[in-house]
Amino acid sequence: MISTDMISTEPITGGTGQPTDALAERYARDGFVLVPDAFDADALDRLRTEGLRIVEAFAAGTDRPRRPDESDDDLLRRFLCIHYPHKGSELFRAALAHRPIVDVLTRLIGPNVKAMQSMFFIKSEGKPGQAWHQDEHFIPTRDRSLTAAWIALDDATVQNGCLWVIPGSHRRGVLYPDRETDDARFDCTNEAFDFPYSDADAVPVEIAAGTALIFNGYLLHRSLQNSGRHGYRRALAQHYMSAESLLPWKRPAGDHFGEYDYRDVELVAGRDPYAYKGLTDESRMHSRPDQDGGCDR
């Protein structure tokens, strides 16, 4: 089991408050690092409150808007995850460039960093997790720089469905095959398989609210159901990469794959060498399906 105490045997910041070489060395070895207290209690309260507002706004645009007698808890329990909350909230947009996160990213990725995705996970009691997968399978980069920041908005435990990781599984730089799964423990995300590791190699990442788990796009990871009645396991997941890399994601028909650069991105540090291309506004908030609701493949 991984805890903040176990992994942070050396400080991740020096006297200047900047990440040290020890952080980069651990990241290269394990494929992930923890940033304790990346968000303080006040910031967490504001993000959780804003998360409720985002869910209410999203529900209003569906055929199941909030009922007058529906409690906040009942409304939240309808949803597993809302993708792209930063498209509907300046607070979530600002979280993409949150300084403690960006300081680590610039140490791990380089001085120029862009973000392309955010996800607000709610995961109330009984909601499923995600099967083994690698983020780079879904969001390809040209230089293997994809990096996730998974920020616990509630304490994440084995009981409420924390992340599990396979330390070092990123080092081969191999994307493993994937397939659909009908395992009710998981949502509709495809599962990776045929990799040289077993569940026995995995460790749970139990972390306190406010801690950020920063991990490599090739790292194998999963989560299990929120079992029993443990309340929510809210989290904010954000994806980043080097601004120097093209992002061949969601390629439109007719474009050469090697030259396509998805431009619905947010620069969070440094300079964008492709700024001359301009930006787009393509992605929209949507809800992640799970097995109970039908995967609608």
Secondary structure, 3 states (H helix, E strand, C coil): CECHHHHCCCCCECCCCCECHHHHHHHHHHCEEEECCCCCHHHHHHHHHHHHHHHHHHHHCCCCCCCCCCCHHHHHHCCCEEECHHHCCHHHHHHHCCHHHHHHHHHHCCCCEEEEEEEEECCCCCCCECCCECHHHHCCCCCCCCEEEEEECCCECCCCCCEEECCCCCCCCCCCCEECCCCCCEECCCEECCCCCCHHHCEEECECCCCEEEEECCCCEEECCCCCCCCCCCEEEEEEEECCCCCCCCCCCCCCCCCCCCCCCEEEECCCCCHHHCCCCCCCCEECCECCCCCCC
